Amino acid sequence: MLVATTNDLPGYRVTEYVGLVRGITVRSRSVIGNIGGGIQAIFGGNLSIYTNLAETARQEALNLLIEHAQAAGANAIIAMRYDANEIMEGITEVLAYGTAVKVEKL
């Protein structure tokens, strides 16, 4: 599956627009993660516990996006974007979305 943030794929021609596809996950921080993150925050620098949580959530949303596009019959996704919102304290929604298309190599 080709996934691009651009509106086209150099070297490919869009033959069909399948439609909007998305992948969504909702994640929360654990008590242990909050304690570890708090300790890291005291010393400053990269908060690796939160970085790993964010990366895991984005990867899961991307995987779900790809599954949605494949189920719709697409072989590529263009104009892919991420969005994230805090639903409530410590609970975050991560959304990956884009346009599912069928492409062929030029």
PyRosetta script that sets phi, psi and omega in degrees:
from pyrosetta import init, pose_from_sequence

init()
pose = pose_from_sequence("MLVATTNDLPGYRVTEYVGLVRGITVRSRSVIGNIGGGIQAIFGGNLSIYTNLAETARQEALNLLIEHAQAAGANAIIAMRYDANEIMEGITEVLAYGTAVKVEKL")
pose.set_psi(1, 123.0)
pose.set_omega(1, 174.7)
pose.set_phi(2, -84.8)
pose.set_psi(2, 132.9)
pose.set_omega(2, 177.7)
pose.set_phi(3, -131.0)
pose.set_psi(3, 126.7)
pose.set_omega(3, -178.6)
pose.set_phi(4, -138.4)
pose.set_psi(4, 147.8)
pose.set_omega(4, 175.1)
pose.set_phi(5, -84.7)
pose.set_psi(5, -9.5)
pose.set_omega(5, 179.0)
pose.set_phi(6, -83.2)
pose.set_psi(6, 169.0)
pose.set_omega(6, -179.4)
pose.set_phi(7, -89.2)
pose.set_psi(7, -1.3)
pose.set_omega(7, 176.1)
pose.set_phi(8, -148.2)
pose.set_psi(8, 171.3)
pose.set_omega(8, 179.4)
pose.set_phi(9, -124.4)
pose.set_psi(9, 106.0)
pose.set_omega(9, 178.8)
pose.set_phi(10, -54.9)
pose.set_psi(10, 133.7)
pose.set_omega(10, -179.2)
pose.set_phi(11, 89.4)
pose.set_psi(11, -1.3)
pose.set_omega(11, 179.6)
pose.set_phi(12, -131.5)
pose.set_psi(12, 154.5)
pose.set_omega(12, 176.0)
pose.set_phi(13, -119.2)
pose.set_psi(13, 131.0)
pose.set_omega(13, 176.2)
pose.set_phi(14, -74.2)
pose.set_psi(14, 122.5)
pose.set_omega(14, 180.0)
pose.set_phi(15, -102.1)
pose.set_psi(15, -20.5)
pose.set_omega(15, -179.9)
pose.set_phi(16, -159.5)
pose.set_psi(16, 136.5)
pose.set_omega(16, 172.0)
pose.set_phi(17, -93.2)
pose.set_psi(17, 118.8)
pose.set_omega(17, -178.5)
pose.set_phi(18, -85.0)
pose.set_psi(18, -41.5)
pose.set_omega(18, 176.7)
pose.set_phi(19, 136.9)
pose.set_psi(19, -175.7)
pose.set_omega(19, -179.6)
pose.set_phi(20, -68.8)
pose.set_psi(20, 134.8)
pose.set_omega(20, 175.2)
pose.set_phi(21, -131.5)
pose.set_psi(21, 156.4)
pose.set_omega(21, -178.0)
pose.set_phi(22, -151.1)
pose.set_psi(22, 159.8)
pose.set_omega(22, 172.0)
pose.set_phi(23, -138.2)
pose.set_psi(23, 131.4)
pose.set_omega(23, -175.9)
pose.set_phi(24, -132.9)
pose.set_psi(24, 140.6)
pose.set_omega(24, 174.5)
pose.set_phi(25, -138.0)
pose.set_psi(25, 150.9)
pose.set_omega(25, 176.6)
pose.set_phi(26, -122.8)
pose.set_psi(26, 125.9)
pose.set_omega(26, -175.6)
pose.set_phi(27, -125.2)
pose.set_psi(27, 150.6)
pose.set_omega(27, 173.7)
pose.set_phi(28, -126.7)
pose.set_psi(28, 156.3)
pose.set_omega(28, 175.7)
pose.set_phi(29, -87.0)
pose.set_psi(29, 140.2)
pose.set_omega(29, 177.3)
pose.set_phi(30, -82.9)
pose.set_psi(30, 163.1)
pose.set_omega(30, 176.9)
pose.set_phi(31, -59.9)
pose.set_psi(31, -44.2)
pose.set_omega(31, 179.5)
pose.set_phi(32, -64.0)
pose.set_psi(32, -41.2)
pose.set_omega(32, 177.8)
pose.set_phi(33, -63.0)
pose.set_psi(33, -39.6)
pose.set_omega(33, 178.0)
pose.set_phi(34, -64.9)
pose.set_psi(34, -40.4)
pose.set_omega(34, 178.1)
pose.set_phi(35, -64.3)
pose.set_psi(35, -47.8)
pose.set_omega(35, 178.9)
pose.set_phi(36, -61.3)
pose.set_psi(36, -42.5)
pose.set_omega(36, 178.6)
pose.set_phi(37, -64.9)
pose.set_psi(37, -37.7)
pose.set_omega(37, 177.3)
pose.set_phi(38, -63.7)
pose.set_psi(38, -40.8)
pose.set_omega(38, 177.8)
pose.set_phi(39, -65.2)
pose.set_psi(39, -43.7)
pose.set_omega(39, 178.5)
pose.set_phi(40, -62.1)
pose.set_psi(40, -38.0)
pose.set_omega(40, -178.6)
pose.set_phi(41, -63.8)
pose.set_psi(41, -31.8)
pose.set_omega(41, 178.8)
pose.set_phi(42, -60.5)
pose.set_psi(42, -40.1)
pose.set_omega(42, -176.9)
pose.set_phi(43, -88.1)
pose.set_psi(43, -11.7)
pose.set_omega(43, 178.7)
pose.set_phi(44, 80.4)
pose.set_psi(44, 179.4)
pose.set_omega(44, 179.4)
pose.set_phi(45, 87.4)
pose.set_psi(45, -163.0)
pose.set_omega(45, -179.0)
pose.set_phi(46, -68.2)
pose.set_psi(46, 128.0)
pose.set_omega(46, 176.8)
pose.set_phi(47, -90.9)
pose.set_psi(47, 82.8)
pose.set_omega(47, -170.5)
pose.set_phi(48, -59.4)
pose.set_psi(48, -31.1)
pose.set_omega(48, 178.5)
pose.set_phi(49, -61.7)
pose.set_psi(49, -44.8)
pose.set_omega(49, 179.5)
pose.set_phi(50, -74.9)
pose.set_psi(50, -33.8)
pose.set_omega(50, 176.5)
pose.set_phi(51, -61.1)
pose.set_psi(51, -45.6)
pose.set_omega(51, 179.1)
pose.set_phi(52, -63.8)
pose.set_psi(52, -40.0)
pose.set_omega(52, 177.4)
pose.set_phi(53, -61.7)
pose.set_psi(53, -45.2)
pose.set_omega(53, 179.9)
pose.set_phi(54, -64.4)
pose.set_psi(54, -43.2)
pose.set_omega(54, -179.9)
pose.set_phi(55, -64.8)
pose.set_psi(55, -41.0)
pose.set_omega(55, 178.3)
pose.set_phi(56, -62.5)
pose.set_psi(56, -43.2)
pose.set_omega(56, 179.8)
pose.set_phi(57, -65.0)
pose.set_psi(57, -42.8)
pose.set_omega(57, 179.2)
pose.set_phi(58, -65.1)
pose.set_psi(58, -41.6)
pose.set_omega(58, -179.9)
pose.set_phi(59, -64.9)
pose.set_psi(59, -40.7)
pose.set_omega(59, 178.3)
pose.set_phi(60, -63.9)
pose.set_psi(60, -42.8)
pose.set_omega(60, 177.9)
pose.set_phi(61, -63.5)
pose.set_psi(61, -40.7)
pose.set_omega(61, 177.9)
pose.set_phi(62, -63.7)
pose.set_psi(62, -44.4)
pose.set_omega(62, 178.5)
pose.set_phi(63, -60.2)
pose.set_psi(63, -41.6)
pose.set_omega(63, 178.4)
pose.set_phi(64, -66.8)
pose.set_psi(64, -37.4)
pose.set_omega(64, 176.2)
pose.set_phi(65, -59.8)
pose.set_psi(65, -47.5)
pose.set_omega(65, -179.6)
pose.set_phi(66, -62.6)
pose.set_psi(66, -43.1)
pose.set_omega(66, 177.2)
pose.set_phi(67, -59.0)
pose.set_psi(67, -43.0)
pose.set_omega(67, 180.0)
pose.set_phi(68, -62.7)
pose.set_psi(68, -43.4)
pose.set_omega(68, 179.9)
pose.set_phi(69, -65.8)
pose.set_psi(69, -42.3)
pose.set_omega(69, 179.1)
pose.set_phi(70, -64.3)
pose.set_psi(70, -40.4)
pose.set_omega(70, 179.1)
pose.set_phi(71, -64.2)
pose.set_psi(71, -28.0)
pose.set_omega(71, 179.0)
pose.set_phi(72, -84.5)
pose.set_psi(72, -6.0)
pose.set_omega(72, 177.2)
pose.set_phi(73, 95.5)
pose.set_psi(73, 10.4)
pose.set_omega(73, -179.5)
pose.set_phi(74, -84.2)
pose.set_psi(74, 157.9)
pose.set_omega(74, 172.7)
pose.set_phi(75, -120.8)
pose.set_psi(75, 7.7)
pose.set_omega(75, 176.9)
pose.set_phi(76, -158.3)
pose.set_psi(76, 160.3)
pose.set_omega(76, 175.1)
pose.set_phi(77, -131.8)
pose.set_psi(77, 128.6)
pose.set_omega(77, 176.8)
pose.set_phi(78, -115.5)
pose.set_psi(78, 164.0)
pose.set_omega(78, 179.3)
pose.set_phi(79, 55.9)
pose.set_psi(79, 37.7)
pose.set_omega(79, -178.7)
pose.set_phi(80, -71.2)
pose.set_psi(80, 139.0)
pose.set_omega(80, 179.3)
pose.set_phi(81, -141.3)
pose.set_psi(81, 160.0)
pose.set_omega(81, 170.9)
pose.set_phi(82, -113.5)
pose.set_psi(82, 150.7)
pose.set_omega(82, 171.6)
pose.set_phi(83, -142.8)
pose.set_psi(83, 147.2)
pose.set_omega(83, 178.5)
pose.set_phi(84, -141.6)
pose.set_psi(84, 140.3)
pose.set_omega(84, 178.9)
pose.set_phi(85, -139.6)
pose.set_psi(85, 142.4)
pose.set_omega(85, 174.0)
pose.set_phi(86, -85.3)
pose.set_psi(86, 117.1)
pose.set_omega(86, -178.7)
pose.set_phi(87, -74.7)
pose.set_psi(87, -44.5)
pose.set_omega(87, 173.4)
pose.set_phi(88, -155.5)
pose.set_psi(88, 173.9)
pose.set_omega(88, -177.2)
pose.set_phi(89, -48.3)
pose.set_psi(89, 115.8)
pose.set_omega(89, 175.4)
pose.set_phi(90, 81.9)
pose.set_psi(90, 2.1)
pose.set_omega(90, 179.2)
pose.set_phi(91, -122.3)
pose.set_psi(91, 119.8)
pose.set_omega(91, -174.4)
pose.set_phi(92, -122.1)
pose.set_psi(92, 137.4)
pose.set_omega(92, 174.2)
pose.set_phi(93, -97.8)
pose.set_psi(93, 132.9)
pose.set_omega(93, 174.2)
pose.set_phi(94, -120.7)
pose.set_psi(94, 125.6)
pose.set_omega(94, -177.6)
pose.set_phi(95, -118.6)
pose.set_psi(95, 130.7)
pose.set_omega(95, 170.5)
pose.set_phi(96, -112.7)
pose.set_psi(96, 131.7)
pose.set_omega(96, -178.6)
pose.set_phi(97, -145.4)
pose.set_psi(97, 159.9)
pose.set_omega(97, 179.7)
pose.set_phi(98, -177.4)
pose.set_psi(98, -172.7)
pose.set_omega(98, 179.6)
pose.set_phi(99, -105.5)
pose.set_psi(99, 120.0)
pose.set_omega(99, 178.0)
pose.set_phi(100, -81.0)
pose.set_psi(100, 134.1)
pose.set_omega(100, -178.9)
pose.set_phi(101, -139.3)
pose.set_psi(101, 164.5)
pose.set_omega(101, 167.8)
pose.set_phi(102, -108.3)
pose.set_psi(102, 131.7)
pose.set_omega(102, -178.8)
pose.set_phi(103, -127.5)
pose.set_psi(103, 158.8)
pose.set_omega(103, 172.0)
pose.set_phi(104, -133.6)
pose.set_psi(104, 146.2)
pose.set_omega(104, -178.9)
pose.set_phi(105, -70.0)
pose.set_psi(105, 138.2)
pose.set_omega(105, 178.2)
pose.set_phi(106, -77.4)
pose.dump_pdb("model.pdb")
